[in-house]
Amino acid sequence: MSVLETFDKWKGFLSERVDQAQNTGMNNATINNLAYHVGDYLSTQVDPKNSQERVLKELWDVGNEEEQRALAGLMVKLVDKG
Protein backbone atom coordinates (compact mmCIF):
# COMPACT_ATOMS: atom_id res chain seq x y z
CA MET A 1 0.00 0.00 0.00
CA SER A 2 1.36 3.42 -0.99
CA VAL A 3 1.79 6.18 1.58
CA LEU A 4 -0.65 8.14 -0.56
CA GLU A 5 -3.49 5.63 -0.18
CA THR A 6 -4.79 7.19 3.05
CA PHE A 7 -4.31 10.69 4.39
CA ASP A 8 -3.19 9.36 7.78
CA LYS A 9 -0.45 7.30 6.11
CA TRP A 10 0.64 10.37 4.15
CA LYS A 11 0.73 12.51 7.30
CA GLY A 12 2.74 9.82 9.11
CA PHE A 13 5.19 9.57 6.24
CA LEU A 14 5.57 13.33 6.04
CA SER A 15 6.01 13.56 9.82
CA GLU A 16 8.85 11.03 9.69
CA ARG A 17 10.57 12.94 6.89
CA VAL A 18 10.23 16.25 8.76
CA ASP A 19 11.68 14.63 11.91
CA GLN A 20 14.59 13.22 9.90
CA ALA A 21 15.30 16.60 8.32
CA GLN A 22 15.23 18.33 11.72
CA ASN A 23 17.51 15.68 13.21
CA THR A 24 20.09 16.33 10.50
CA GLY A 25 20.07 20.02 11.40
CA MET A 26 17.97 21.28 8.52
CA ASN A 27 16.28 24.59 9.36
CA ASN A 28 12.56 25.27 8.96
CA ALA A 29 13.02 27.49 5.91
CA THR A 30 14.79 24.67 4.07
CA ILE A 31 12.21 22.10 5.17
CA ASN A 32 9.37 24.35 4.00
CA ASN A 33 11.14 24.92 0.68
CA LEU A 34 11.50 21.17 0.18
CA ALA A 35 7.82 20.72 1.10
CA TYR A 36 6.91 23.26 -1.57
CA HIS A 37 8.86 21.33 -4.21
CA VAL A 38 7.31 18.03 -3.10
CA GLY A 39 3.85 19.61 -3.23
CA ASP A 40 4.51 20.96 -6.71
CA TYR A 41 5.68 17.54 -7.89
CA LEU A 42 2.68 15.77 -6.36
CA SER A 43 0.28 18.29 -7.87
CA THR A 44 1.59 17.78 -11.38
CA GLN A 45 2.64 14.13 -11.37
CA VAL A 46 0.45 12.19 -8.92
CA ASP A 47 -3.29 11.62 -9.03
CA PRO A 48 -4.86 12.19 -5.57
CA LYS A 49 -5.81 8.89 -3.92
CA ASN A 50 -8.41 10.21 -1.47
CA SER A 51 -10.69 13.18 -0.84
CA GLN A 52 -8.22 15.00 1.43
CA GLU A 53 -5.49 14.84 -1.19
CA ARG A 54 -7.99 16.01 -3.84
CA VAL A 55 -8.79 19.10 -1.73
CA LEU A 56 -5.09 19.83 -1.25
CA LYS A 57 -4.49 19.50 -5.00
CA GLU A 58 -7.39 21.81 -5.83
CA LEU A 59 -6.13 24.40 -3.32
CA TRP A 60 -2.63 24.07 -4.75
CA ASP A 61 -3.87 24.47 -8.30
CA VAL A 62 -5.79 27.71 -7.60
CA GLY A 63 -3.04 29.26 -5.50
CA ASN A 64 -0.17 31.39 -6.68
CA GLU A 65 3.38 30.51 -5.62
CA GLU A 66 3.13 32.45 -2.35
CA GLU A 67 -0.10 30.65 -1.43
CA GLN A 68 1.36 27.28 -2.45
CA ARG A 69 4.38 27.93 -0.22
CA ALA A 70 2.00 28.81 2.63
CA LEU A 71 0.07 25.57 2.06
CA ALA A 72 3.29 23.55 2.04
CA GLY A 73 4.38 25.26 5.26
CA LEU A 74 1.02 24.48 6.86
CA MET A 75 1.39 20.82 5.95
CA VAL A 76 4.82 20.76 7.61
CA LYS A 77 3.37 22.51 10.65
CA LEU A 78 0.47 20.02 10.76
CA VAL A 79 2.81 17.04 11.07
CA ASP A 80 5.64 18.64 13.05
CA LYS A 81 5.86 17.02 16.48
CA GLY A 82 8.20 19.47 18.02
C-alpha positions as CSV (number, residue, x, y, z in Angstrom):
1,M,0.0,0.0,0.0
2,S,1.4,3.4,-1.0
3,V,1.8,6.2,1.6
4,L,-0.7,8.1,-0.6
5,E,-3.5,5.6,-0.2
6,T,-4.8,7.2,3.0
7,F,-4.3,10.7,4.4
8,D,-3.2,9.4,7.8
9,K,-0.4,7.3,6.1
10,W,0.6,10.4,4.2
11,K,0.7,12.5,7.3
12,G,2.7,9.8,9.1
13,F,5.2,9.6,6.2
14,L,5.6,13.3,6.0
15,S,6.0,13.6,9.8
16,E,8.8,11.0,9.7
17,R,10.6,12.9,6.9
18,V,10.2,16.2,8.8
19,D,11.7,14.6,11.9
20,Q,14.6,13.2,9.9
21,A,15.3,16.6,8.3
22,Q,15.2,18.3,11.7
23,N,17.5,15.7,13.2
24,T,20.1,16.3,10.5
25,G,20.1,20.0,11.4
26,M,18.0,21.3,8.5
27,N,16.3,24.6,9.4
28,N,12.6,25.3,9.0
29,A,13.0,27.5,5.9
30,T,14.8,24.7,4.1
31,I,12.2,22.1,5.2
32,N,9.4,24.4,4.0
33,N,11.1,24.9,0.7
34,L,11.5,21.2,0.2
35,A,7.8,20.7,1.1
36,Y,6.9,23.3,-1.6
37,H,8.9,21.3,-4.2
38,V,7.3,18.0,-3.1
39,G,3.8,19.6,-3.2
40,D,4.5,21.0,-6.7
41,Y,5.7,17.5,-7.9
42,L,2.7,15.8,-6.4
43,S,0.3,18.3,-7.9
44,T,1.6,17.8,-11.4
45,Q,2.6,14.1,-11.4
46,V,0.5,12.2,-8.9
47,D,-3.3,11.6,-9.0
48,P,-4.9,12.2,-5.6
49,K,-5.8,8.9,-3.9
50,N,-8.4,10.2,-1.5
51,S,-10.7,13.2,-0.8
52,Q,-8.2,15.0,1.4
53,E,-5.5,14.8,-1.2
54,R,-8.0,16.0,-3.8
55,V,-8.8,19.1,-1.7
56,L,-5.1,19.8,-1.3
57,K,-4.5,19.5,-5.0
58,E,-7.4,21.8,-5.8
59,L,-6.1,24.4,-3.3
60,W,-2.6,24.1,-4.8
61,D,-3.9,24.5,-8.3
62,V,-5.8,27.7,-7.6
63,G,-3.0,29.3,-5.5
64,N,-0.2,31.4,-6.7
65,E,3.4,30.5,-5.6
66,E,3.1,32.4,-2.4
67,E,-0.1,30.6,-1.4
68,Q,1.4,27.3,-2.4
69,R,4.4,27.9,-0.2
70,A,2.0,28.8,2.6
71,L,0.1,25.6,2.1
72,A,3.3,23.6,2.0
73,G,4.4,25.3,5.3
74,L,1.0,24.5,6.9
75,M,1.4,20.8,5.9
76,V,4.8,20.8,7.6
77,K,3.4,22.5,10.7
78,L,0.5,20.0,10.8
79,V,2.8,17.0,11.1
80,D,5.6,18.6,13.1
81,K,5.9,17.0,16.5
82,G,8.2,19.5,18.0
